[in-house]
Amino acid sequence: MKKKLNIKDLSLLLSLYTSQYIGLAFFMQALIGILRQNGVSLENLGIIYMLGLFWVFRFLWAPFIDKIEFKKIGHYKGWIIIFQFLMTIILLVVSIFDVINDLKTIITLSILFAFLSSSQSIALDGFVYKSVFKKQRAIAMSIKTSSGFIGMVLGGGVGLILYTHIGWMFTLIIVAATMFIALIQMLFYKETKTKKENIQKSIDYKQYLNFWKSKEKLQWLILLLLYPASISAAYGMSTPILVDLGWSLDKIGFIVHIVGYSIGILASFTSSWFIKKFGKKYILIGAAIGQTLGTLLLLVLFYDSSNLTTILVIGFIFSSYTPSMVIMSTFMMNQSSQKSPASQFAIQHSIFSFSGIIFSSLSVSLSGIFGYENIILTCSFIGLFAVYMSTKVDKIVNINTYSIKK
C-alpha cells in the first residue's frame, strides 16, 4: 500500500533526485571549466553540452523500464539499483584517467553516464508515482525540483572548487560517494507492490500518439510548449548579458550558479506550502506572470548592473521558475496512467525540457541578430500566452481531486 511520506521517504527521494544531477552537472559544468582552463578549444567542448539531450529523448526507452519488472526486488526499485550502481562505477573508472591525455575516453564514459542518469530518472519517476499518494505528489515534485538545484550547485560549483584543491581523482571519488549513499538507501527500501492488472504487458509506443488525442490533452501540449518559453530565454540570456556588461566569469558563476540556484532551492522547499495555501491553479498563473516579469527585468541590467540589482533580478527569475516546475511536474505525473507512468511522465517532461532548450538556445542566437532588447520583449510576449493558458488549466487537467484548493 501507498503511505504518507515520512522522514525516511523524503531523505531517499532527496538523495536519489540529487544524485541524478550531481554527476551530470560535474561533466556539463565543472568539466567544461577544467578543460577550457587546460586549453581545450570551444569547438571540442560543444559535444559535452549535448549530454542533456538524453533527458529530452528518454521517452524512447521508457517503455522498456515500464514493462520489464523485477518481481523479487521491486519493479522500479530494481531498475534504480542497477542504474545507481553503474553510475557509481563509471565515476570511479573515470577518476583513474587523465583529464587531458584520456579526454576521448572520459567523454565516452560521460555519454554513458548521461544515458544512465536519464534512465534512473525514468525509473525514479515511476517509483514516485507508485509509492506516493496523489495528494502528496506536489511535495515529491518539490523535492525533485530542489534536488535538481542542489545537484547542480554541488556538481558544478562545489565540484569545481574541490578540483582546484584536491585534484581530479579525489573529486570524482567524492561525487561517486554521493551515488553510493543513495544506492545504499535504496537497497533497504521496500517498494510498493504493483497489482498485476496495472503492469504494462508489452512495449507500447502507440501510447505516445493516443495520449494526445483529446482536446484537453492538445491544450496541455500547447501549455507544455509555451510555459518554459520566457523563463528559459531569461536563463539563457542572463550569462551572455552579464559578460557583455563586463562581468568576470567567476562573479557570474557566483551570482547565477550559487546565489541563483540557492534562491531556487529555497523557493522549491516552500512551494508545496504555497500550493496548499492558494491552490495549484493560482500559483501556476502567478508563476507564469512572474516569469514574464522576470524576463522583462533583464532590461533593467542595461541601466543598472550593480551587484544588488543583479542579485534581485536573478533571484526573481529563479523564484518564479521553481514553483512552476513543481506544479507542472505534478500535473505531468497526474496525467500519467497506472500501467505506464514512467513512459507517460517521460514524454510530457521531454516535451517540456525540449521547449526549454530550444527557447534558451534561440534567445541567445537571435539576440546576436536582433539585439537583446527585442528578444527579451518577444519572449515576454510569448510568456503572456502561457499566462492565458494557465488560467484554463483547471479545464485542461483534473485538479479538483485533491484535498487542497483549486
C-alpha positions as CSV (number, residue, x, y, z in Angstrom):
1,M,0.0,0.0,0.0
2,K,0.9,3.6,-0.5
3,K,1.7,5.5,2.6
4,K,2.3,9.1,3.8
5,L,5.7,10.4,3.2
6,N,7.9,10.2,6.3
7,I,11.5,11.4,7.0
8,K,12.9,8.2,5.6
9,D,11.0,8.6,2.4
10,L,11.8,12.3,2.0
11,S,15.5,11.6,2.6
12,L,15.5,8.8,0.0
13,L,13.9,11.0,-2.7
14,L,16.2,13.9,-1.9
15,S,19.2,11.7,-2.2
16,L,18.1,9.9,-5.4
17,Y,17.0,13.0,-7.2
18,T,20.2,14.9,-6.2
19,S,22.3,12.0,-7.5
20,Q,20.6,12.4,-10.9
21,Y,22.1,15.8,-11.3
22,I,25.3,16.0,-9.3
23,G,27.3,13.8,-11.7
24,L,25.8,15.2,-14.8
25,A,26.4,18.8,-13.5
26,F,30.1,17.9,-12.9
27,F,30.5,16.8,-16.5
28,M,28.5,19.6,-18.1
29,Q,29.7,22.5,-15.9
30,A,32.8,21.7,-13.9
31,L,34.5,19.6,-16.6
32,I,33.9,22.4,-19.2
33,G,35.7,24.8,-17.0
34,I,38.6,22.4,-16.3
35,L,39.1,21.6,-20.0
36,R,38.9,25.2,-21.0
37,Q,41.5,26.1,-18.4
38,N,43.7,23.5,-19.9
39,G,43.4,25.0,-23.4
40,V,40.7,22.7,-25.0
41,S,39.0,24.6,-27.8
42,L,35.4,25.7,-27.6
43,E,34.6,23.6,-30.7
44,N,35.7,20.4,-28.9
45,L,33.8,21.3,-25.8
46,G,30.5,21.6,-27.7
47,I,29.8,17.8,-27.6
48,I,29.7,17.8,-23.8
49,Y,26.7,20.1,-23.8
50,M,24.9,17.5,-25.9
51,L,24.7,15.3,-22.8
52,G,21.4,17.0,-21.9
53,L,19.7,15.6,-25.0
54,F,19.4,12.2,-23.2
55,W,16.9,13.8,-21.0
56,V,14.9,15.0,-24.0
57,F,14.8,11.6,-25.7
58,R,14.5,9.4,-22.7
59,F,10.9,8.6,-23.6
60,L,12.3,6.3,-26.3
61,W,13.4,3.7,-23.9
62,A,11.0,4.5,-21.0
63,P,8.5,1.8,-22.2
64,F,11.2,-0.9,-21.6
65,I,11.5,0.2,-18.0
66,D,7.7,0.2,-17.6
67,K,7.4,-3.3,-18.9
68,I,10.4,-5.2,-17.5
69,E,9.7,-6.0,-13.9
70,F,12.0,-7.3,-11.1
71,K,9.4,-9.2,-9.1
72,K,11.5,-10.1,-6.0
73,I,13.3,-6.7,-5.7
74,G,10.6,-4.4,-6.9
75,H,9.7,-3.1,-10.4
76,Y,11.3,0.3,-10.4
77,K,13.5,-0.3,-7.3
78,G,15.4,-2.9,-9.4
79,W,16.0,-0.5,-12.2
80,I,17.1,2.3,-9.8
81,I,19.6,0.0,-8.1
82,I,21.1,-1.1,-11.5
83,F,21.4,2.5,-12.8
84,Q,22.7,3.8,-9.5
85,F,25.3,1.1,-9.2
86,L,26.5,1.6,-12.8
87,M,26.7,5.4,-12.4
88,T,28.9,4.9,-9.3
89,I,31.2,2.5,-11.1
90,I,31.6,4.9,-14.1
91,L,32.6,7.8,-11.9
92,L,35.2,5.6,-10.2
93,V,36.5,4.4,-13.5
94,V,36.7,8.0,-14.9
95,S,38.7,9.1,-11.8
96,I,41.7,6.9,-12.9
97,F,42.1,8.6,-16.3
98,D,44.0,11.7,-17.0
99,V,41.6,14.6,-17.8
100,I,43.7,15.8,-20.8
101,N,45.5,12.8,-22.2
102,D,42.5,10.5,-21.9
103,L,39.8,13.0,-22.9
104,K,38.1,10.9,-25.6
105,T,37.7,8.0,-23.1
106,I,36.4,10.4,-20.4
107,I,33.8,12.0,-22.9
108,T,32.7,8.5,-24.0
109,L,32.2,7.5,-20.4
110,S,30.4,10.8,-19.6
111,I,28.0,10.0,-22.5
112,L,27.3,6.6,-21.0
113,F,26.8,8.3,-17.6
114,A,24.3,10.7,-19.0
115,F,22.3,7.8,-20.5
116,L,22.2,6.0,-17.2
117,S,21.3,9.2,-15.3
118,S,18.4,9.9,-17.6
119,S,17.3,6.3,-17.3
120,Q,17.5,6.4,-13.5
121,S,15.2,9.5,-13.8
122,I,12.6,7.4,-15.7
123,A,12.6,4.6,-13.1
124,L,12.5,7.1,-10.2
125,D,9.5,9.0,-11.6
126,G,7.7,5.6,-12.0
127,F,8.7,4.7,-8.4
128,V,7.3,8.0,-7.1
129,Y,4.1,7.5,-9.0
130,K,3.6,4.1,-7.4
131,S,4.7,4.9,-3.9
132,V,3.3,8.4,-3.2
133,F,-0.3,9.4,-2.5
134,K,-1.7,11.6,-5.2
135,K,-2.3,14.5,-2.8
136,Q,1.4,14.3,-1.7
137,R,2.9,14.4,-5.2
138,A,3.4,18.2,-5.0
139,I,5.7,17.5,-2.0
140,A,7.6,14.9,-4.0
141,M,7.9,17.2,-7.0
142,S,9.2,20.0,-4.7
143,I,11.9,17.6,-3.6
144,K,12.6,16.7,-7.3
145,T,13.0,20.4,-8.2
146,S,15.1,21.4,-5.2
147,S,17.3,18.3,-5.6
148,G,18.0,19.3,-9.2
149,F,19.2,22.7,-8.0
150,I,21.2,21.1,-5.2
151,G,22.8,18.7,-7.6
152,M,23.7,21.5,-10.0
153,V,25.3,23.5,-7.2
154,L,27.2,20.6,-5.8
155,G,28.3,19.0,-9.1
156,G,29.0,22.2,-10.9
157,G,30.1,24.8,-8.4
158,V,31.4,22.8,-5.4
159,G,32.9,20.2,-7.8
160,L,35.0,22.8,-9.5
161,I,36.1,24.2,-6.1
162,L,37.1,20.7,-4.9
163,Y,39.0,20.0,-8.1
164,T,41.2,23.1,-7.6
165,H,42.1,21.9,-4.1
166,I,42.2,18.1,-4.1
167,G,42.5,17.2,-7.8
168,W,40.6,15.2,-10.4
169,M,40.7,11.7,-8.8
170,F,39.6,12.6,-5.3
171,T,36.9,14.9,-6.6
172,L,35.3,12.2,-8.6
173,I,35.6,9.7,-5.7
174,I,33.6,12.2,-3.6
175,V,31.0,12.5,-6.3
176,A,30.8,8.7,-6.6
177,A,30.3,8.5,-2.9
178,T,27.1,10.5,-3.1
179,M,25.8,8.0,-5.7
180,F,26.8,5.1,-3.4
181,I,24.9,6.7,-0.4
182,A,21.7,6.9,-2.5
183,L,22.3,3.3,-3.6
184,I,22.5,2.0,0.0
185,Q,19.3,3.9,0.9
186,M,17.5,2.3,-2.0
187,L,18.7,-1.2,-1.1
188,F,17.0,-1.0,2.3
189,Y,13.8,0.5,1.0
190,K,10.7,-1.7,0.3
191,E,8.9,-0.7,-2.9
192,T,5.1,-0.7,-3.0
193,K,3.9,-3.8,-4.9
194,T,2.1,-3.3,-8.2
195,K,-1.2,-5.1,-8.9
196,K,-1.0,-7.5,-11.9
197,E,-3.6,-5.6,-13.9
198,N,-1.6,-2.4,-13.6
199,I,1.6,-3.8,-15.1
200,Q,2.4,-2.9,-18.7
201,K,2.4,-6.2,-20.6
202,S,4.0,-5.0,-23.9
203,I,6.4,-2.3,-25.3
204,D,3.8,0.3,-26.3
205,Y,4.9,3.3,-28.4
206,K,1.3,3.9,-29.7
207,Q,0.6,5.4,-26.3
208,Y,2.6,8.4,-27.2
209,L,0.1,9.2,-30.0
210,N,-3.0,8.1,-28.1
211,F,-2.0,10.2,-25.2
212,W,-2.7,13.5,-27.1
213,K,-6.0,12.5,-28.8
214,S,-8.4,14.5,-26.7
215,K,-8.9,18.3,-27.0
216,E,-7.8,18.8,-23.4
217,K,-4.5,16.9,-24.0
218,L,-3.8,19.0,-27.1
219,Q,-4.3,22.2,-24.9
220,W,-2.0,20.6,-22.3
221,L,0.6,20.1,-25.1
222,I,0.4,23.8,-26.0
223,L,0.9,24.7,-22.4
224,L,3.9,22.4,-22.1
225,L,5.5,24.1,-25.1
226,L,4.7,27.7,-24.2
227,Y,5.2,27.6,-20.4
228,P,9.0,27.3,-20.4
229,A,9.5,29.9,-23.1
230,S,10.1,33.2,-21.3
231,I,11.9,31.8,-18.2
232,S,14.2,29.6,-20.4
233,A,15.1,32.5,-22.6
234,A,15.8,34.6,-19.5
235,Y,18.1,32.0,-18.1
236,G,19.8,31.5,-21.4
237,M,20.5,35.2,-21.9
238,S,21.5,36.1,-18.4
239,T,25.1,34.9,-18.6
240,P,26.0,36.4,-22.0
241,I,24.3,39.7,-21.0
242,L,26.4,39.9,-17.9
243,V,29.6,39.0,-19.9
244,D,28.8,41.8,-22.4
245,L,28.3,44.2,-19.4
246,G,31.8,43.5,-18.3
247,W,31.3,41.0,-15.5
248,S,34.0,38.4,-14.8
249,L,33.2,34.7,-15.2
250,D,33.8,33.8,-11.5
251,K,31.5,36.7,-10.5
252,I,28.8,35.4,-12.9
253,G,29.3,31.9,-11.6
254,F,28.7,33.0,-8.0
255,I,25.7,35.2,-8.7
256,V,23.9,32.9,-11.2
257,H,25.0,29.4,-10.1
258,I,25.4,29.8,-6.4
259,V,23.1,32.7,-5.4
260,G,20.5,32.0,-8.1
261,Y,20.3,28.2,-7.5
262,S,20.2,28.7,-3.7
263,I,17.2,31.0,-4.1
264,G,15.7,28.3,-6.3
265,I,16.3,25.7,-3.7
266,L,14.7,27.8,-1.0
267,A,11.7,28.5,-3.3
268,S,11.2,24.8,-4.1
269,F,11.1,23.8,-0.4
270,T,8.4,26.5,0.2
271,S,6.4,25.8,-3.0
272,S,4.4,22.9,-1.5
273,W,3.2,25.2,1.3
274,F,2.1,28.0,-1.1
275,I,0.4,25.4,-3.3
276,K,-1.5,24.0,-0.3
277,K,-2.4,27.6,0.8
278,F,-3.5,29.1,-2.5
279,G,-4.0,26.1,-4.9
280,K,-2.2,24.9,-7.9
281,K,-4.1,26.9,-10.5
282,Y,-3.4,30.3,-8.9
283,I,0.2,29.6,-8.1
284,L,0.7,28.4,-11.7
285,I,-0.8,31.7,-13.0
286,G,1.2,33.7,-10.6
287,A,4.4,31.9,-11.6
288,A,3.7,32.5,-15.3
289,I,3.2,36.2,-14.6
290,G,6.4,36.2,-12.5
291,Q,8.4,34.5,-15.3
292,T,7.2,37.1,-17.8
293,L,8.1,40.0,-15.5
294,G,11.4,38.3,-14.7
295,T,12.3,38.2,-18.4
296,L,11.4,41.9,-18.7
297,L,13.6,42.7,-15.7
298,L,16.7,41.7,-17.7
299,L,16.2,45.1,-19.4
300,V,17.0,46.8,-16.1
301,L,20.5,45.4,-16.2
302,F,21.4,47.5,-19.2
303,Y,20.8,50.6,-17.0
304,D,22.0,49.3,-13.6
305,S,24.1,46.1,-13.4
306,S,25.3,46.6,-9.8
307,N,25.6,43.6,-7.5
308,L,22.4,44.2,-5.6
309,T,20.3,44.9,-8.7
310,T,21.6,41.8,-10.5
311,I,21.0,39.6,-7.5
312,L,17.4,40.9,-7.2
313,V,16.8,40.2,-10.9
314,I,18.4,36.8,-11.0
315,G,16.7,35.9,-7.7
316,F,13.3,37.0,-9.0
317,I,13.8,34.8,-12.1
318,F,14.7,31.7,-10.1
319,S,11.9,32.2,-7.5
320,S,9.3,32.4,-10.3
321,Y,10.7,29.4,-12.1
322,T,10.7,27.0,-9.2
323,P,7.0,26.9,-8.2
324,S,6.0,26.4,-11.9
325,M,8.4,23.4,-12.2
326,V,6.8,21.8,-9.1
327,I,3.3,22.3,-10.3
328,M,3.9,21.3,-13.9
329,S,5.8,18.2,-12.8
330,T,2.9,17.3,-10.5
331,F,0.4,17.7,-13.4
332,M,2.6,15.6,-15.6
333,M,2.5,12.8,-13.0
334,N,-1.2,13.1,-12.5
335,Q,-1.8,12.9,-16.3
336,S,0.1,9.6,-16.4
337,S,-1.5,6.2,-16.4
338,Q,-1.1,3.4,-13.8
339,K,0.2,0.9,-16.4
340,S,3.0,3.0,-17.8
341,P,3.6,6.0,-15.5
342,A,7.3,6.3,-16.3
343,S,6.7,6.4,-20.1
344,Q,3.9,8.9,-20.0
345,F,5.7,11.2,-17.5
346,A,8.8,11.0,-19.7
347,I,7.0,12.0,-22.9
348,Q,5.5,15.1,-21.2
349,H,8.7,16.1,-19.4
350,S,10.7,15.6,-22.6
351,I,8.5,18.0,-24.5
352,F,8.7,20.5,-21.6
353,S,12.5,20.2,-21.5
354,F,12.9,20.3,-25.2
355,S,10.9,23.5,-25.4
356,G,13.1,25.0,-22.7
357,I,16.3,24.0,-24.5
358,I,15.0,25.5,-27.8
359,F,14.0,28.8,-26.3
360,S,17.2,29.1,-24.3
361,S,19.3,28.4,-27.3
362,L,17.3,30.5,-29.8
363,S,17.1,33.5,-27.5
364,V,20.9,33.7,-27.3
365,S,21.4,33.1,-31.0
366,L,18.8,35.5,-32.2
367,S,20.0,38.2,-29.7
368,G,23.1,38.4,-31.8
369,I,21.0,39.3,-34.8
370,F,18.1,41.4,-33.4
371,G,19.6,42.6,-30.1
372,Y,18.9,41.6,-26.5
373,E,16.1,44.1,-26.0
374,N,14.0,42.9,-28.9
375,I,14.3,39.2,-28.0
376,I,13.5,40.0,-24.3
377,L,10.3,41.8,-25.4
378,T,9.4,39.0,-27.8
379,C,9.9,36.2,-25.2
380,S,7.9,38.2,-22.6
381,F,5.1,38.5,-25.1
382,I,5.1,34.7,-25.6
383,G,5.0,34.4,-21.8
384,L,1.7,36.2,-21.9
385,F,0.2,33.3,-23.9
386,A,1.5,31.0,-21.1
387,V,-0.3,33.1,-18.6
388,Y,-3.5,32.9,-20.6
389,M,-3.2,29.1,-21.0
390,S,-2.6,28.8,-17.2
391,T,-6.0,30.4,-16.5
392,K,-7.6,27.5,-18.3
393,V,-5.5,24.8,-16.5
394,D,-8.5,23.5,-14.4
395,K,-10.3,22.7,-17.7
396,I,-7.3,21.1,-19.2
397,V,-6.1,18.8,-16.3
398,N,-8.0,17.3,-13.4
399,I,-7.0,19.3,-10.4
400,N,-10.2,19.0,-8.3
401,T,-9.5,15.6,-6.9
402,Y,-7.0,17.0,-4.3
403,S,-7.6,17.8,-0.7
404,I,-6.3,21.3,-1.4
405,K,-7.9,24.3,-3.1
406,K,-8.0,24.6,-6.9
